[in-house]
Amino acid sequence: MAGRKKGPPVPPHDGERAFAVVVEQLRGDFKVYGEALGGLRQQMTEELGGLRQQMTEELGGLRQQMTEELGGLRQQMTDGFERVDRELGEVKRDLAEVKHDLGEVKHDLGEVKVDLGLVKSAVTTHTRELREIRGALGNKVERGEFEAIVEHAVARIAHR
C-alpha cells in the first residue's frame, strides 16, 4: 500500500490559540494552588497531630491527678466513717452502762421505799407505845407495870 502524504499541519485559529493559552495558564495556576493546598493539608495534619498528642498528654495528666485526688477523698471518707462507727460504738456502750445503772437505781429506790415503809410503821408503833407509856406515867403506873410495857416494846422491836 502506498502511503498517502499528509499535508502540512493547519495552524489553529487565533481564538483557539488564545483559548488554549488561557487553559494552559489556568492549569498551571490550579497545579500551583493544588500543591499549595497539599502543603497546607500536610502542615495542618502535622499541627493537629501535635495538638492531639499534647491534648492526650494533658488529659492523661488530668486523669491521673483526678484519680489521685479522688483516691485521697475516698480514703478521707473511709477514715471518717470508721471514726464515726467507733464513736457510735462508744456511745452505745455508754448508753448500755447508763441503762444498767438506771436499773440499779430503780432497784435501790424500791428498797428505799420498802425501808421507808418499815420506818414509818416503826415510828407509828413507837409513837403508840410512847403514848401508852405517857398515859401510864400520867396515871401513876407502878414500876413493875412500866418495866413490863418497856420489855414488851423491846421484844416487838427485836422480833422484826
LINRADA-V85279 format. One record per residue. N is the residue number from 1. SS is DSSP state (alpha for helix, beta for strand, coil for the rest). NEAR is the number of other ideal C-beta (glycine too) atoms within 10 Angstrom. D_CENTER is the distance of its C-alpha to the mean C-alpha in Angstrom with 1 decimal. Layout:
n	ss	near	d_center
N	SS	NEAR	D_CENTER
N	SS	NEAR	D_CENTER
//
This chain:
n	ss	near	d_center
1	coil	3	106.9
2	coil	4	107.7
3	coil	5	105.0
4	coil	6	104.9
5	coil	5	104.5
6	coil	6	101.7
7	coil	6	102.5
8	coil	5	100.9
9	coil	6	97.4
10	coil	6	97.3
11	coil	8	95.4
12	coil	11	92.6
13	coil	9	93.0
14	alpha	8	91.7
15	alpha	8	89.0
16	alpha	10	87.7
17	alpha	11	87.8
18	alpha	11	85.8
19	alpha	12	83.3
20	alpha	11	82.9
21	alpha	10	82.4
22	alpha	10	79.7
23	alpha	10	78.0
24	alpha	10	78.1
25	alpha	10	76.8
26	alpha	10	73.9
27	alpha	10	73.2
28	alpha	10	73.1
29	alpha	10	70.8
30	alpha	11	68.5
31	alpha	10	68.5
32	alpha	10	67.6
33	alpha	10	64.9
34	alpha	10	63.6
35	alpha	10	63.5
36	alpha	10	61.7
37	alpha	11	59.2
38	alpha	10	58.7
39	alpha	10	58.2
40	alpha	10	55.7
41	alpha	10	53.9
42	alpha	10	53.9
43	alpha	10	52.6
44	alpha	10	49.8
45	alpha	10	48.8
46	alpha	10	48.7
47	alpha	10	46.7
48	alpha	10	44.2
49	alpha	10	43.9
50	alpha	10	43.2
51	alpha	10	40.7
52	alpha	10	39.0
53	alpha	10	38.8
54	alpha	10	37.4
55	alpha	10	34.8
56	alpha	10	33.9
57	alpha	10	33.5
58	alpha	10	31.5
59	alpha	10	29.1
60	alpha	10	28.9
61	alpha	10	28.0
62	alpha	10	25.4
63	alpha	10	23.9
64	alpha	10	23.9
65	alpha	10	22.3
66	alpha	10	19.5
67	alpha	10	19.0
68	alpha	10	19.0
69	alpha	10	16.6
70	alpha	10	14.1
71	alpha	10	14.7
72	alpha	10	14.0
73	alpha	10	10.8
74	alpha	10	9.8
75	alpha	10	11.2
76	alpha	10	9.5
77	alpha	10	6.0
78	alpha	10	8.1
79	alpha	10	9.9
80	alpha	10	7.3
81	alpha	10	6.4
82	alpha	10	10.1
83	alpha	10	11.0
84	alpha	10	9.5
85	alpha	10	11.2
86	alpha	10	14.3
87	alpha	10	14.5
88	alpha	10	14.2
89	alpha	10	16.9
90	alpha	10	19.0
91	alpha	10	18.8
92	alpha	10	19.9
93	alpha	10	22.7
94	alpha	10	23.8
95	alpha	10	23.9
96	alpha	10	26.0
97	alpha	10	28.3
98	alpha	10	28.7
99	alpha	10	29.6
100	alpha	10	32.1
101	alpha	10	33.6
102	alpha	10	33.9
103	alpha	10	35.8
104	alpha	10	38.1
105	alpha	10	38.7
106	alpha	10	39.6
107	alpha	10	41.9
108	alpha	10	43.5
109	alpha	10	43.9
110	alpha	10	45.7
111	alpha	10	48.0
112	alpha	10	48.6
113	alpha	10	49.6
114	alpha	10	52.0
115	alpha	10	53.4
116	alpha	10	53.8
117	alpha	10	55.7
118	alpha	11	57.9
119	alpha	10	58.5
120	alpha	10	59.4
121	alpha	11	61.7
122	alpha	13	63.3
123	alpha	10	63.8
124	alpha	10	65.4
125	alpha	14	67.6
126	alpha	13	68.6
127	alpha	10	69.2
128	alpha	11	71.6
129	alpha	17	73.3
130	alpha	11	73.7
131	alpha	10	75.3
132	alpha	14	77.6
133	alpha	15	78.5
134	alpha	10	79.1
135	alpha	11	81.0
136	alpha	15	83.1
137	alpha	11	83.6
138	alpha	8	84.6
139	coil	8	87.2
140	coil	6	88.5
141	coil	16	87.4
142	coil	9	89.1
143	alpha	7	87.4
144	alpha	8	87.3
145	alpha	11	85.6
146	alpha	13	83.0
147	alpha	11	82.3
148	alpha	13	81.9
149	alpha	17	79.3
150	alpha	12	77.3
151	alpha	10	77.5
152	alpha	11	76.4
153	alpha	17	73.4
154	alpha	11	72.5
155	alpha	9	72.8
156	alpha	13	70.4
157	alpha	11	67.8
158	alpha	7	68.2
159	alpha	6	67.7
160	coil	8	64.3
//
